[in-house]
Amino acid sequence: MKTKLVFILLATLLLLTACGQKKMDGTLKLVDQNNKEITFPQDKPAVFFFITTYT
């Protein structure tokens, strides 16, 4: 049963990655804690960390 579930999960993941786009059309803009817009470059891969706190 566990092997069957893993196979279905991997097949679904493969299908979703095959249907995706290679590159985003627009720019990715986020807002930081000071309400300034941050844009990420599209010409090379970028990694960003999302850290949040709950008060």
Helices and strands as residue ranges (DSSP letters): H 2-18, E 28-31, E 37-40
